[in-house]
Amino acid sequence: MQHLTGLVVFTDLDGTLLDHDDYSWEAAHPALTRLRENDIPVLAISSKTLAELRALNAHHHLFAGLIGENGGAIEINSDVRQLGPQTATIDAARNEIAKSVSVPVAGFRTSTAAEIAKATGLPLADAALAGQRNCSDPLIWQPTRADIDQAGNIAREFGLKLVKGGRFYTLCGETDKGSATQTALMMLQETGKLPQSRAAITTIALGDSPNDAGMLAHADIAVQIPVKHGPVPQLDLGGKTARLAPKPGPAGWNIMINLILDDMSQTPTSITKAR
C-alpha cells in the first residue's frame, strides 16, 4: 500500500502495548503483524532501560528502534545515543531526596534484583536488567503529597525532574519522550528507513500515563490507552486532543492501530496531521 509509506509508530510499553498485570502483548499481535507486513517501523519508548528493551526485542523482534529511560537513551541499529543526565547527578539527587522526605526512599539503581522484583512483580532476571540504569531512576517509596512536592523541588535543584509514570515516580533529566521521538525520527531518516522530508512522514504515538504526554503532543496521530485499574488520567497535550482507545492495554492498542490503518488505507486524505 504505497500511501502507508512514511508511517512510524512510537509506543509506550507498560500499560500500553504490554498488559499492566502480566506484561503480555499477545492481544496486539494482529496489529503488530500488519505493521510488519507493511514495513512500518515500531519504536518502543519506555521508562525501561536499554538492557530491558534489548532483551525484550531479542526474544520477540517487535521493534525497529528502542528509546529507554523516558527518552534518555536511544538505540537504532547499532547507533546508541544518550541524551539524558550523568549518572552521578541522578545519584546525588536521589540521596538528597532520601535525606529530606518523611518515608524511606530507594532507587532501582541501588536496589537488588530481589527488591526490584518485589516492587514490580518482574522475574529476577528481568528485575536485574531494570536496575541497569544510566540516566534515570524510578523511586521505590510510599510518599505523601508533601514528600512528592519536596522531591520535585530537590530534583529541580539538580537540573532534573520527577515524572509520574504508570507505577513509579522517576527521577530523570529534562529529556523526555517527546523530544526523543524527534531525535529518533532523524536517526531513522539517516538510515533511509523514513523519507527525508518531514512532511512525508506521519507519526502515530500511543501511551497511557502523564509521562507519555510529550510524545503524544508531538505525534501527528495521538492515541491515549485507558489505564486498566482506575480512572483515565487527564493528559496535558498543549491543546491537542488524543483519540481514546476503547480498551486498556494491548487490546486497545490493537483496535486503534487497525482503525488508523483502515482509515488511511481507504481514504488516505482523511487523516489530518496535528502539529
LUMPA-395090 format. One record per atom (N, C-alpha, C): residue in three letters; x, y, z. Coordinates in steps of 0.02 Angstrom, whole numbers, padded with zeros to 5 digits, always signed. Example, Ala and Ser with C-alpha at 12.3 -4.5 7.8 and 13.67 -1.06 7.14 Angstrom:
<rs>
ALA+00660-00284+00390ALA+00615-00225+00390ALA+00660-00165+00390SER+00642-00112+00354SER+00684-00053+00357SER+00645+00002+00394
</rs>
This chain:
<rs>
MET+00042-00060+00000MET+00000+00000+00000MET+00044+00062+00000GLN+00051+00094-00057GLN+00100+00147-00065GLN+00086+00205-00017HIS+00023+00221-00002HIS+00007+00279+00039HIS+00022+00268+00112LEU+00043+00207+00132LEU+00064+00195+00200LEU+00139+00207+00209THR+00174+00222+00155THR+00245+00238+00160THR+00254+00302+00201GLY+00303+00300+00245GLY+00317+00359+00287GLY+00284+00356+00355LEU+00248+00303+00369LEU+00218+00295+00435LEU+00269+00268+00485VAL+00265+00291+00547VAL+00307+00265+00601VAL+00266+00266+00665VAL+00273+00214+00706VAL+00235+00208+00768VAL+00282+00211+00827PHE+00267+00255+00874PHE+00301+00259+00939PHE+00253+00234+00992THR+00275+00186+01033THR+00230+00159+01083THR+00262+00152+01151ASP+00226+00175+01202ASP+00242+00158+01270ASP+00232+00083+01279LEU+00261+00055+01332LEU+00255-00017+01343LEU+00208-00034+01400ASP+00230-00026+01463ASP+00190-00048+01520ASP+00122-00013+01521GLY+00069-00052+01519GLY+00001-00024+01520GLY-00024-00003+01452THR+00019-00003+01403THR+00000+00018+01335THR+00005-00042+01288LEU+00064-00057+01263LEU+00072-00117+01222LEU+00075-00180+01266LEU+00102-00173+01326LEU+00107-00230+01372LEU+00052-00224+01425ASP+00019-00279+01438ASP-00034-00280+01488ASP-00007-00259+01556HIS-00046-00220+01593HIS-00025-00194+01658HIS-00009-00250+01707ASP-00045-00305+01704ASP-00038-00357+01754ASP+00011-00412+01736ASP+00010-00436+01674ASP+00052-00493+01656ASP+00105-00477+01603TYR+00109-00414+01581TYR+00160-00391+01533TYR+00154-00425+01465SER+00096-00455+01450SER+00086-00488+01385SER+00068-00437+01332TRP+00092-00449+01270TRP+00074-00407+01213TRP+00031-00446+01162GLU+00012-00507+01179GLU-00020-00551+01131GLU-00083-00522+01100ALA-00122-00483+01138ALA-00184-00455+01112ALA-00170-00406+01055ALA-00109-00381+01050ALA-00091-00334+00996ALA-00058-00369+00937HIS-00055-00435+00939HIS-00020-00472+00887HIS-00046-00458+00816PRO-00112-00456+00805PRO-00136-00442+00737PRO-00112-00375+00709ALA-00115-00323+00750ALA-00094-00257+00726ALA-00019-00255+00715LEU+00020-00286+00759LEU+00093-00288+00751LEU+00112-00325+00687THR+00077-00379+00673THR+00090-00416+00611THR+00075-00373+00550ARG+00020-00337+00553ARG+00001-00294+00498ARG+00053-00238+00487LEU+00078-00209+00540LEU+00129-00158+00534LEU+00193-00187+00503ARG+00212-00246+00525ARG+00272-00278+00498ARG+00263-00293+00424GLU+00205-00318+00405GLU+00193-00335+00335GLU+00195-00274+00290ASN+00179-00215+00317ASN+00180-00153+00279ASN+00245-00114+00289ASP+00294-00146+00322ASP+00360-00116+00333ASP+00355-00049+00369ILE+00310-00045+00418ILE+00301+00015+00458ILE+00341+00007+00523PRO+00392+00047+00535PRO+00433+00037+00595PRO+00395+00054+00659VAL+00405+00012+00709VAL+00377+00023+00776VAL+00436+00033+00823LEU+00433+00087+00861LEU+00486+00102+00909LEU+00458+00100+00980ALA+00490+00063+01023ALA+00471+00060+01093ALA+00500+00122+01128ILE+00458+00155+01168ILE+00481+00213+01206ILE+00455+00206+01277SER+00500+00199+01324SER+00481+00174+01390SER+00527+00200+01444SER+00504+00193+01506SER+00548+00206+01563SER+00596+00148+01574LYS+00586+00093+01538LYS+00631+00036+01544LYS+00701+00054+01520THR+00750+00016+01541THR+00819+00026+01519THR+00829-00002+01449LEU+00883+00020+01417LEU+00900-00011+01353LEU+00914-00085+01362ALA+00942-00105+01419ALA+00955-00176+01432ALA+00890-00216+01431GLU+00838-00189+01463GLU+00773-00223+01463GLU+00744-00225+01393LEU+00748-00170+01357LEU+00718-00167+01291LEU+00755-00213+01242ARG+00821-00217+01248ARG+00859-00263+01205ARG+00838-00335+01217ALA+00830-00353+01281ALA+00810-00422+01297ALA+00741-00437+01269LEU+00694-00390+01277LEU+00627-00399+01251LEU+00628-00406+01175ASN+00667-00364+01143ASN+00668-00365+01069ASN+00705-00425+01042ALA+00756-00449+01078ALA+00793-00508+01056ALA+00747-00569+01056HIS+00700-00570+01101HIS+00655-00627+01107HIS+00596-00623+01059HIS+00568-00562+01050HIS+00506-00555+01012HIS+00515-00519+00945HIS+00570-00481+00935HIS+00583-00446+00872HIS+00526-00401+00851LEU+00504-00359+00898LEU+00446-00315+00886LEU+00466-00247+00859PHE+00526-00223+00875PHE+00541-00152+00868PHE+00599-00137+00820ALA+00591-00083+00782ALA+00644-00058+00739ALA+00691-00011+00775GLY+00672+00010+00834GLY+00713+00055+00874GLY+00692+00053+00947LEU+00738+00071+00991LEU+00725+00069+01063LEU+00741+00137+01094ILE+00694+00163+01133ILE+00704+00225+01168ILE+00692+00211+01242GLY+00744+00213+01282GLY+00740+00194+01352GLY+00744+00253+01399GLU+00729+00238+01462GLU+00735+00286+01517GLU+00700+00352+01502ASN+00637+00346+01479ASN+00595+00405+01466ASN+00628+00454+01417GLY+00660+00427+01366GLY+00690+00470+01316GLY+00763+00486+01328GLY+00793+00458+01380GLY+00862+00474+01396GLY+00913+00438+01353ALA+00894+00383+01322ALA+00941+00343+01282ALA+00904+00314+01222ILE+00936+00316+01164ILE+00905+00291+01102ILE+00952+00243+01068GLU+00925+00187+01043GLU+00965+00140+01005GLU+00926+00120+00942ILE+00955+00134+00885ILE+00927+00114+00820ILE+00983+00081+00782ASN+00973+00017+00765ASN+01027-00024+00738ASN+01084-00024+00789SER+01143-00006+00769SER+01199-00006+00816SER+01215+00065+00841ASP+01174+00112+00823ASP+01184+00182+00842ASP+01150+00195+00909VAL+01190+00209+00961VAL+01165+00222+01028VAL+01182+00293+01047ARG+01132+00330+01070ARG+01142+00399+01090ARG+01111+00411+01159GLN+01150+00437+01205GLN+01124+00453+01272GLN+01110+00528+01275LEU+01047+00545+01284LEU+01026+00614+01287LEU+01016+00638+01359GLY+01012+00591+01406GLY+00996+00607+01475GLY+01055+00629+01516PRO+01043+00644+01581PRO+01094+00670+01625PRO+01145+00618+01646GLN+01199+00641+01678GLN+01251+00596+01703GLN+01225+00555+01762THR+01250+00495+01768THR+01230+00450+01822THR+01244+00482+01890ALA+01300+00515+01898ALA+01319+00545+01962ALA+01268+00597+01984THR+01239+00633+01937THR+01189+00683+01954THR+01125+00650+01979ILE+01105+00597+01946ILE+01046+00559+01968ILE+01056+00533+02039ASP+01114+00504+02052ASP+01127+00475+02119ASP+01128+00529+02172ALA+01158+00585+02158ALA+01162+00639+02208ALA+01092+00665+02225ALA+01049+00673+02174ALA+00982+00698+02187ALA+00941+00648+02227ARG+00946+00584+02210ARG+00908+00533+02247ARG+00930+00530+02320ASN+00995+00536+02331ASN+01019+00534+02400ASN+00994+00594+02440GLU+00990+00653+02409GLU+00965+00712+02443GLU+00890+00704+02457ILE+00853+00676+02411ILE+00782+00663+02422ILE+00773+00617+02482ALA+00813+00563+02484ALA+00807+00515+02538ALA+00819+00547+02606LYS+00862+00597+02609LYS+00875+00631+02673LYS+00821+00680+02691SER+00781+00701+02643SER+00737+00758+02654SER+00663+00741+02662VAL+00641+00681+02642VAL+00570+00665+02645VAL+00555+00621+02706SER+00491+00608+02718SER+00470+00576+02780SER+00467+00500+02776VAL+00479+00472+02717VAL+00474+00399+02708VAL+00540+00372+02680PRO+00552+00307+02689PRO+00612+00277+02659PRO+00610+00281+02583VAL+00667+00294+02553VAL+00672+00301+02481VAL+00728+00256+02455ALA+00713+00216+02405ALA+00763+00178+02369ALA+00753+00191+02295GLY+00805+00179+02256GLY+00801+00184+02184GLY+00818+00118+02152PHE+00796+00109+02090PHE+00814+00047+02056PHE+00889+00038+02051ARG+00925+00094+02042ARG+00998+00089+02032ARG+01034+00060+02092THR+01007+00071+02152THR+01041+00049+02212THR+01005-00009+02246SER+00954-00037+02214SER+00917-00093+02243SER+00941-00158+02212THR+00932-00212+02250THR+00948-00278+02224THR+00895-00301+02174ALA+00912-00352+02136ALA+00863-00380+02089ALA+00801-00405+02127ALA+00812-00434+02186ALA+00756-00459+02226ALA+00710-00402+02248GLU+00739-00346+02267GLU+00699-00289+02289GLU+00660-00259+02231ILE+00691-00255+02173ILE+00656-00230+02114ILE+00600-00278+02094ALA+00614-00342+02097ALA+00563-00393+02081ALA+00503-00387+02127LYS+00515-00375+02191LYS+00460-00368+02239LYS+00418-00306+02222ALA+00450-00252+02202ALA+00414-00190+02188ALA+00376-00192+02122THR+00400-00232+02075THR+00372-00231+02008THR+00333-00294+01989GLY+00348-00349+02022GLY+00320-00413+02001GLY+00359-00446+01945LEU+00416-00417+01927LEU+00457-00446+01873LEU+00494-00507+01898PRO+00509-00555+01853PRO+00556-00609+01870PRO+00624-00580+01887LEU+00663-00618+01926LEU+00728-00593+01949LEU+00774-00571+01892ALA+00777-00611+01839ALA+00821-00593+01783ALA+00800-00527+01751ASP+00735-00517+01743ASP+00710-00455+01714ASP+00722-00396+01762ALA+00714-00410+01827ALA+00725-00357+01876ALA+00797-00334+01876ALA+00844-00380+01865ALA+00914-00361+01861ALA+00927-00314+01802LEU+00894-00327+01746LEU+00901-00283+01687LEU+00871-00215+01702ALA+00816-00213+01741ALA+00784-00150+01758ALA+00829-00106+01800GLY+00875-00136+01836GLY+00921-00097+01878GLY+00980-00068+01840GLN+00989-00086+01777GLN+01045-00061+01738GLN+01028+00006+01706ARG+01024+00056+01748ARG+01002+00122+01727ARG+01061+00170+01723ASN+01058+00215+01675ASN+01112+00264+01665ASN+01090+00336+01678CYS+01029+00354+01658CYS+01011+00424+01661CYS+00942+00436+01692SER+00917+00388+01730SER+00854+00397+01765SER+00850+00346+01821ASP+00803+00356+01868ASP+00797+00309+01924ASP+00726+00310+01952PRO+00687+00258+01942PRO+00621+00254+01974PRO+00630+00246+02050LEU+00590+00282+02087LEU+00595+00280+02160LEU+00548+00227+02188ILE+00573+00190+02236ILE+00533+00141+02273ILE+00519+00173+02341TRP+00457+00195+02350TRP+00438+00231+02411TRP+00362+00233+02416GLN+00336+00256+02473GLN+00265+00266+02483GLN+00255+00338+02507PRO+00259+00386+02461PRO+00263+00456+02480PRO+00196+00487+02498THR+00198+00538+02539THR+00141+00583+02548THR+00143+00636+02493ARG+00091+00675+02488ARG+00090+00729+02439ARG+00147+00778+02453ALA+00160+00791+02518ALA+00214+00836+02536ALA+00282+00807+02515ASP+00290+00741+02522ASP+00353+00709+02501ASP+00363+00717+02425ILE+00310+00709+02387ILE+00316+00715+02315ILE+00335+00786+02296ASP+00304+00835+02328ASP+00320+00905+02314ASP+00393+00920+02332GLN+00415+00895+02390GLN+00484+00907+02412GLN+00533+00874+02365ALA+00519+00812+02344ALA+00563+00777+02298ALA+00567+00814+02231GLY+00510+00840+02208GLY+00511+00878+02146GLY+00553+00940+02150ASN+00550+00974+02208ASN+00591+01034+02218ASN+00666+01017+02217ILE+00684+00962+02251ILE+00754+00941+02252ILE+00777+00921+02183ALA+00736+00885+02147ALA+00754+00866+02079ALA+00771+00927+02037ARG+00730+00979+02042ARG+00742+01040+02003ARG+00808+01074+02024GLU+00827+01069+02087GLU+00890+01098+02109GLU+00950+01065+02074PHE+00941+01003+02054PHE+00994+00966+02020PHE+00986+00969+01943GLY+00939+01009+01920GLY+00926+01013+01849GLY+00889+00953+01822LEU+00853+00918+01867LEU+00816+00858+01849LEU+00741+00870+01859LYS+00701+00819+01847LYS+00630+00823+01861LYS+00606+00755+01887LEU+00549+00757+01920LEU+00517+00696+01946LEU+00454+00685+01905VAL+00451+00628+01869VAL+00397+00615+01822VAL+00356+00556+01847LYS+00290+00564+01847LYS+00245+00510+01867LYS+00230+00465+01808GLY+00248+00401+01814GLY+00231+00352+01764GLY+00172+00310+01786GLY+00162+00253+01753GLY+00106+00210+01771GLY+00112+00180+01840ARG+00174+00166+01863ARG+00184+00134+01927ARG+00229+00175+01974PHE+00277+00211+01947PHE+00328+00242+01988PHE+00337+00316+01972TYR+00363+00353+02021TYR+00391+00419+02008TYR+00464+00408+01989THR+00483+00436+01932THR+00551+00426+01907THR+00590+00491+01906LEU+00650+00487+01933LEU+00696+00544+01933LEU+00734+00541+01867CYS+00730+00596+01829CYS+00760+00595+01762CYS+00780+00666+01742GLY+00808+00672+01682GLY+00829+00737+01657GLY+00775+00773+01619GLU+00793+00828+01589GLU+00745+00868+01550GLU+00727+00836+01484THR+00767+00786+01463THR+00746+00748+01404THR+00681+00713+01420ASP+00638+00706+01370ASP+00575+00671+01382ASP+00557+00631+01319LYS+00502+00596+01323LYS+00482+00554+01267LYS+00468+00595+01204GLY+00442+00656+01213GLY+00427+00697+01156GLY+00488+00717+01117SER+00538+00744+01151SER+00599+00764+01117SER+00637+00704+01089ALA+00633+00648+01124ALA+00667+00588+01100ALA+00638+00563+01034THR+00572+00570+01025THR+00543+00548+00962THR+00570+00589+00903GLN+00584+00653+00916GLN+00611+00694+00862GLN+00681+00674+00843THR+00722+00658+00893THR+00789+00632+00878THR+00786+00565+00843ALA+00740+00522+00865ALA+00733+00457+00834ALA+00711+00463+00761LEU+00668+00510+00746LEU+00648+00521+00676LEU+00709+00537+00633MET+00751+00581+00657MET+00811+00599+00619MET+00857+00539+00610MET+00862+00497+00662MET+00904+00437+00656MET+00875+00389+00605LEU+00809+00382+00604LEU+00778+00338+00554LEU+00786+00366+00483GLN+00784+00432+00477GLN+00796+00463+00412GLN+00867+00450+00388GLU+00914+00452+00435GLU+00985+00440+00418GLU+00995+00369+00393THR+00956+00322+00418THR+00962+00252+00396THR+00924+00239+00332GLY+00884+00287+00308GLY+00843+00277+00249GLY+00778+00241+00263LYS+00762+00231+00326LYS+00700+00197+00344LYS+00639+00241+00336LEU+00649+00307+00338LEU+00595+00355+00329LEU+00614+00406+00276PRO+00565+00438+00243PRO+00580+00490+00194PRO+00619+00548+00225GLN+00658+00582+00184GLN+00697+00639+00209GLN+00654+00699+00226SER+00597+00705+00194SER+00552+00762+00208SER+00506+00745+00267ARG+00506+00789+00317ARG+00461+00778+00374ARG+00388+00778+00352ALA+00372+00817+00301ALA+00303+00821+00277ALA+00280+00754+00249ALA+00327+00710+00230ALA+00309+00645+00202ALA+00304+00591+00256ILE+00313+00610+00319ILE+00311+00563+00375ILE+00248+00575+00416THR+00215+00521+00437THR+00160+00525+00484THR+00177+00484+00545THR+00178+00517+00603THR+00194+00483+00665THR+00131+00466+00703ILE+00129+00405+00729ILE+00075+00382+00772ILE+00106+00367+00840ALA+00076+00392+00893ALA+00102+00379+00960ALA+00047+00354+01005LEU+00063+00304+01047LEU+00015+00275+01093LEU+00045+00273+01163GLY+00007+00298+01212GLY+00030+00298+01281GLY-00029+00303+01329ASP-00015+00292+01393ASP-00069+00288+01442ASP-00061+00333+01503SER-00002+00363+01513SER+00010+00398+01576SER+00039+00468+01565PRO+00044+00508+01618PRO+00069+00577+01610PRO+00138+00581+01578ASN+00181+00532+01589ASN+00247+00538+01559ASN+00247+00523+01484ASP+00189+00507+01457ASP+00181+00498+01384ASP+00156+00562+01351ALA+00139+00612+01390ALA+00106+00671+01362ALA+00149+00706+01309GLY+00214+00713+01321GLY+00257+00746+01272GLY+00259+00709+01206MET+00263+00643+01210MET+00263+00602+01150MET+00198+00609+01112LEU+00142+00607+01147LEU+00077+00614+01114LEU+00069+00684+01083ALA+00094+00735+01118ALA+00087+00803+01093ALA+00127+00813+01029HIS+00183+00778+01021HIS+00225+00785+00962HIS+00199+00744+00903ALA+00155+00696+00916ALA+00134+00649+00863ALA+00083+00680+00816ASP+00084+00658+00755ASP+00031+00677+00708ASP-00035+00646+00727ILE-00033+00584+00750ILE-00093+00549+00772ILE-00079+00522+00842ALA-00115+00547+00892ALA-00103+00529+00962ALA-00159+00484+00987VAL-00140+00430+01021VAL-00189+00383+01049VAL-00175+00375+01123GLN-00225+00388+01164GLN-00219+00375+01236GLN-00251+00308+01251ILE-00213+00265+01283ILE-00238+00199+01304ILE-00264+00207+01376PRO-00326+00188+01391PRO-00351+00195+01460PRO-00314+00148+01507VAL-00305+00169+01569VAL-00272+00126+01618VAL-00319+00068+01636LYS-00289+00013+01654LYS-00329-00047+01668LYS-00365-00043+01735HIS-00332-00012+01783HIS-00361-00007+01850HIS-00364+00066+01870GLY-00423+00095+01873GLY-00429+00164+01894GLY-00454+00209+01838PRO-00463+00273+01854PRO-00490+00321+01805PRO-00438+00339+01751VAL-00463+00360+01695VAL-00419+00382+01641VAL-00388+00450+01660PRO-00322+00456+01662PRO-00291+00520+01681PRO-00301+00573+01628GLN-00306+00635+01651GLN-00308+00692+01605GLN-00237+00711+01586LEU-00221+00708+01523LEU-00153+00722+01499LEU-00150+00792+01468ASP-00099+00829+01485ASP-00088+00895+01457ASP-00050+00889+01392LEU-00086+00896+01337LEU-00056+00889+01270LEU-00049+00956+01235GLY-00048+01010+01275GLY-00039+01076+01245GLY-00095+01096+01200GLY-00156+01077+01215GLY-00214+01095+01175GLY-00233+01043+01123LYS-00192+00994+01114LYS-00206+00941+01066LYS-00252+00889+01098THR-00291+00855+01058THR-00336+00802+01082THR-00312+00734+01057ALA-00307+00687+01102ALA-00289+00619+01083ALA-00352+00577+01074ARG-00347+00528+01031ARG-00401+00479+01024ARG-00397+00431+01084LEU-00453+00414+01113LEU-00454+00370+01171LEU-00473+00299+01148ALA-00430+00252+01162ALA-00444+00182+01144ALA-00502+00155+01185PRO-00541+00108+01158PRO-00599+00083+01194PRO-00582+00031+01247LYS-00520+00005+01246LYS-00499-00045+01295LYS-00429-00029+01319PRO-00411-00051+01379PRO-00342-00039+01403PRO-00293-00087+01372GLY-00229-00071+01379GLY-00175-00116+01361GLY-00173-00137+01289PRO-00145-00196+01275PRO-00134-00217+01206PRO-00199-00227+01166ALA-00254-00243+01200ALA-00317-00250+01163ALA-00338-00183+01133GLY-00333-00129+01173GLY-00349-00063+01146GLY-00299-00041+01094TRP-00235-00058+01104TRP-00182-00042+01057TRP-00198-00074+00989ASN-00217-00137+00991ASN-00233-00173+00929ASN-00291-00141+00892ILE-00343-00124+00929ILE-00402-00093+00898ILE-00384-00027+00864MET-00347+00015+00899MET-00333+00082+00873MET-00286+00081+00813ILE-00234+00040+00816ILE-00188+00035+00758ILE-00226+00011+00697ASN-00267-00040+00705ASN-00305-00065+00647ASN-00354-00013+00621LEU-00387+00024+00665LEU-00432+00077+00642LEU-00396+00130+00603ILE-00338+00151+00628ILE-00299+00203+00594ILE-00276+00179+00526LEU-00250+00118+00523LEU-00226+00091+00460LEU-00283+00080+00411ASP-00341+00059+00436ASP-00400+00052+00393ASP-00419+00119+00363ASP-00420+00170+00405ASP-00438+00237+00383ASP-00390+00262+00329MET-00325+00253+00342MET-00275+00277+00294MET-00275+00236+00230SER-00290+00172+00235SER-00291+00130+00176SER-00349+00147+00130GLN-00406+00163+00160GLN-00466+00176+00121GLN-00470+00247+00095THR-00452+00294+00137THR-00456+00365+00118THR-00394+00401+00144PRO-00339+00398+00106PRO-00276+00425+00129PRO-00279+00498+00151THR-00324+00537+00124THR-00326+00608+00141THR-00369+00621+00203SER-00398+00569+00232SER-00443+00581+00288SER-00407+00591+00354ILE-00342+00573+00357ILE-00304+00583+00418ILE-00275+00653+00418THR-00295+00692+00466THR-00269+00760+00471THR-00211+00762+00521LYS-00155+00785+00500LYS-00098+00791+00545LYS-00109+00849+00592ALA-00092+00838+00655ALA-00096+00891+00705ALA-00027+00907+00729ARG-00002+00964+00710ARG+00066+00983+00728ARG+00067+01012+00798
</rs>
